[in-house]
């Protein structure tokens, strides 16, 4: 058996036939407390929150001075998401082998092929030569 089990002769799924008619699931929303989250409960789930002129200067959100209760609530709600990486995230991925293969420009059997591109090197060379030309003139 070949892993990953992808078949090149299998036609790709058509968006119109398979996904277009499927109803989306309900959106996940936090249950906000009316006392703790009183400063953000009115606008937190709005599609374009704080559009009124005292809070934001229009739809660009260029300037928004949040109040201290707003910042405290947003910080508390943001910490429900974990910022620590999961130990199982790289369970089937060997980083040492990946970096070695990428450095040697080889292929892992059954894995992706890494090809070196010279465009970044050329862009760096071009920038440095322009800087050197600017310094000498």
C-alpha positions in Angstrom: 0.0 0.0 0.0 1.2 3.5 -0.8 1.1 6.3 1.7 -0.3 8.9 1.6 -3.2 7.2 -0.2 -3.6 9.7 -3.1 -4.5 8.5 -6.6 -3.2 10.6 -9.5 -5.9 9.2 -11.8 -8.7 10.2 -9.5 -10.3 13.4 -10.8 -10.4 16.3 -8.3 -13.6 17.1 -6.5 -15.8 19.7 -8.1 -16.8 22.5 -5.9 -20.2 22.9 -7.5 -21.1 19.3 -7.2 -19.8 18.5 -3.7 -19.5 21.6 -1.6 -21.9 24.3 -2.9 -25.1 22.7 -1.7 -23.9 21.9 1.8 -25.2 24.1 4.6 -22.5 25.6 6.8 -22.4 24.6 10.5 -23.4 27.0 13.3 -20.7 29.5 14.2 -18.9 28.9 17.5 -19.5 31.8 19.9 -18.3 32.3 23.4 -21.0 32.9 26.0 -20.3 36.3 27.3 -21.2 37.2 30.8 -23.4 40.3 31.1 -21.4 41.7 34.1 -17.8 40.7 33.3 -18.0 41.5 29.6 -20.3 44.5 29.8 -17.8 46.8 28.0 -17.6 44.5 24.9 -20.8 42.6 24.9 -22.6 45.1 22.6 -20.1 45.1 19.8 -17.9 41.9 20.1 -19.9 39.8 17.6 -20.8 42.6 15.2 -19.6 42.2 11.6 -18.1 45.7 11.7 -17.8 46.6 15.4 -17.2 50.2 16.7 -18.0 52.0 13.4 -19.4 55.0 15.2 -17.1 58.0 15.1 -16.1 58.4 18.8 -14.5 54.9 18.8 -13.1 54.5 15.3 -12.5 56.9 12.5 -14.6 55.1 10.0 -14.3 51.6 8.4 -10.5 51.8 8.1 -9.9 51.2 11.8 -6.8 53.4 11.5 -7.2 54.9 14.9 -8.9 53.1 17.8 -8.1 54.1 21.4 -9.6 51.1 23.4 -10.5 51.7 27.0 -8.9 49.8 29.8 -12.0 47.6 30.4 -12.1 46.8 26.7 -8.4 45.8 26.6 -8.8 43.7 29.8 -11.7 41.8 28.4 -10.1 41.2 25.0 -6.9 40.1 26.7 -8.9 37.7 29.0 -10.9 36.3 26.1 -7.8 36.0 23.9 -6.1 33.8 26.5 -8.7 31.1 26.0 -6.7 30.2 22.9 -3.5 28.2 23.7 -0.2 29.7 22.6 1.8 26.6 23.5 2.5 24.1 20.7 0.9 20.7 20.9 3.4 17.9 21.5 1.5 15.8 18.9 1.8 18.5 16.2 5.0 17.1 14.8 4.5 13.4 15.7 4.7 12.1 12.1 7.2 14.8 11.0 10.9 14.5 11.5 12.4 18.0 11.4 16.0 16.8 11.3 15.4 14.7 8.2 13.4 17.5 6.5 16.1 20.1 7.0 18.9 17.7 5.9 17.0 16.7 2.7 16.2 20.4 2.0 19.9 21.4 2.5 21.1 18.6 0.2 18.4 19.3 -2.4 17.2 15.6 -2.3 13.9 13.9 -1.9 12.5 11.9 1.0 11.1 8.6 -0.4 7.4 9.2 -0.8 7.7 12.8 0.3 7.9 16.2 -1.4 10.8 17.2 -3.6 12.6 20.4 -2.5 14.1 22.5 -5.3 16.4 25.3 -4.7 15.4 28.6 -6.3 17.9 31.3 -7.1 15.5 34.2 -7.2 16.0 35.1 -3.5 19.7 35.0 -3.9 19.5 37.1 -7.0 17.3 39.7 -5.3 19.7 39.9 -2.4 22.6 40.3 -4.7 20.8 42.9 -6.7 20.0 44.9 -3.5 23.5 44.7 -2.2 25.0 45.8 -5.5 22.6 48.7 -5.6 23.6 49.8 -2.1 27.3 49.5 -3.0 26.7 51.6 -6.2 24.9 54.2 -4.1 27.7 54.3 -1.5 30.5 54.7 -4.1 28.7 57.5 -6.0 
